[in-house]
Amino acid sequence: MNFFLSTKSMRKLQNKNLCKSSRQFPNSVFSFNNLPNEILCRILSHVLIADLLLLYTIPSLNMMVVNELISRFKKCQLGIRLYFDQEARWRYTLDMKLQLVKYNRNTPRLYFIPMASTRNEMRFYTSKILRRPFLYKVCLISTYDDLSTLPENLLNKSLPLTIKQSNKRLYSSTTTTTTTVALGYGVSETPYQVTKSRPGERWIQPCVFECDLDWLCQTKSTLDKWFDLLPHCKPTRRKMTDLHFTRTEKLPSESPGQVAEIGIYSSYDDQTIPRYKTDTSILIPNLIVR
């Protein structure tokens, strides 16, 4: 005899069979914990970086995610970008790559070095009327992945740079709730054979940037995610390219009511006698005479 069952009865039979199988084989439910580590590592190698940082919070996958992130850092598929600024006029960006990893109580401590040499390029100025330069922004960069879903700035507060003393190696650090972030850099004066662009010029050479991996694995807050949903509000981040160092200088506008800072530069006459002239063409903006 042929029996014709309706769709409802077929679904009931399937549900009963599933219940029986789950009782007989309670461990048959799929779980990542049941997979071998080799397969999990292979799967994580194809996961996007933004998703890897979310998986970092899972205890069972923590070490495998750490190894995958460090391997991408070493392959230069992932790096960090530092943003420097002084008076919103002299701005520089510098890409850095992973050089060394140290483990402190199972917490990886990462040490980054510049991808490109910035000697003779990064110049700041010390003066009584100028604020100190500072590192105001640090973010992750990648060669292929889109990291717009990650925080734009990992720093909670800016790192001021001390440049008054020259010919020294200095460290600037800040402490967050969980870790300490530090920047090592060298300060030197302008060589004698090079003409200074203004008094108090210092040449800065970033050497190393160190932080914990936990600090790099930050996620965006809920408020920032809501702002990203608004039209034309989602930030765009320049990916890692051959351009590892950028430099921008914003010249002051010549408008009335500004204070002229006297800049001194050397000049030579026919008898090669060093003299000094004053140059009042450099104006300091936002200083109004009342």
C-alpha positions, 0 to 999 in steps of 0.5 A, spaced: 500 500 500 502 506 498 501 512 504 501 519 502 503 523 508 502 531 508 508 536 509 506 537 516 506 530 518 513 529 515 516 535 519 513 532 525 517 525 523 523 529 522 523 532 529 522 526 532 528 523 529 532 529 531 530 528 538 532 521 538 538 522 535 540 527 540 539 523 545 543 517 543 549 521 540 549 527 545 556 530 542 554 530 535 552 537 535 557 541 531 562 545 535 569 549 534 572 545 540 571 539 537 575 540 531 583 539 531 587 545 532 590 544 525 583 545 522 582 551 526 588 554 524 587 553 517 580 557 518 583 563 521 588 564 516 582 566 511 578 570 516 578 578 516 582 582 521 576 585 523 573 578 525 580 576 528 579 581 533 572 579 535 575 572 536 580 574 540 576 575 546 574 567 546 578 564 551 578 557 547 581 561 541 585 566 544 592 563 543 591 561 536 588 568 534 594 571 537 599 566 533 595 568 527 595 576 528 603 575 529 604 572 523 600 577 519 604 582 522 611 579 520 608 578 513 607 585 513 600 584 511 598 588 518 602 594 521 600 600 525 601 608 523 603 613 527 600 621 527 605 626 529 602 634 530 605 640 532 600 647 532 596 643 527 601 646 522 607 641 521 604 634 521 607 627 519 605 620 518 609 614 519 608 606 518 611 601 522 612 594 522 613 588 527 620 587 529 620 583 536 615 579 540 616 578 548 611 574 552 610 577 559 605 573 563 602 570 557 601 577 554 605 578 548 609 585 548 610 588 541 615 592 538 615 596 532 620 599 528 619 604 522 618 601 515 622 607 512 627 612 514 625 619 517 632 622 518 632 629 515 625 629 514 621 629 521 622 636 523 619 640 529 621 646 533 622 648 540 620 655 542 616 659 548 610 661 544 609 654 540 606 648 544 610 641 544 609 636 538 605 630 540 603 623 538 596 624 537 593 618 533 595 610 532 591 606 528 592 599 525 593 598 517 593 593 512 595 591 505 588 588 503 583 588 508 578 594 510 579 596 517 574 602 517 570 598 522 575 598 527 577 604 532 580 610 528 584 612 534 587 607 539 590 612 544 586 615 549 590 621 550 596 624 546 603 623 547 607 629 548 614 629 545 620 633 549 625 636 544 628 641 548 634 637 549 638 635 543 642 629 542 639 624 546 634 618 546 628 619 549 621 615 551 614 618 552 609 613 555 602 613 557 598 608 562 591 606 560 587 602 565 590 595 562 597 597 559 602 602 558 604 604 551 611 607 549 614 611 544 622 611 543 625 617 539 632 620 538 632 628 538 638 632 534 640 639 532 640 641 525 647 640 522 651 646 521 652 645 514 644 645 513 640 652 513 635 652 519 628 654 516 626 657 523 630 658 530 629 652 535 629 647 529 630 639 532 630 633 527 626 627 530 627 620 529 622 615 531 626 608 533 621 604 537 613 603 539 611 598 544 605 596 546 601 590 548 597 586 543 591 587 548 591 594 546 591 593 539 585 589 539 580 594 541 573 595 538 569 600 536 564 603 541 556 602 540 556 610 539 561 610 534 558 604 530 551 608 530 555 614 527 558 609 522 551 608 519 549 615 518 550 617 510 557 619 509 560 618 516 563 612 515 571 613 515 576 611 510 583 609 512 589 609 507 591 602 506 598 600 507 602 602 500 609 603 498 608 610 501 610 609 508 612 616 510 608 623 509 609 630 511 604 636 510 606 643 512 600 648 513 603 655 512 600 661 516 595 666 512 597 673 512 591 676 515 592 683 520 592 682 527 597 676 528 604 676 531 610 676 527 615 671 530 622 673 528 626 668 525 634 668 524 638 665 518 645 666 516 647 669 510 654 670 507 657 676 503 662 677 499 668 676 504 664 670 507 663 673 514 657 670 517 652 675 519 645 674 521 638 677 518 631 677 521 625 675 517 619 677 519 615 673 514 613 668 518 607 669 522 604 665 528 596 664 527 591 665 532 595 670 536 591 676 536 593 683 538 589 686 543 
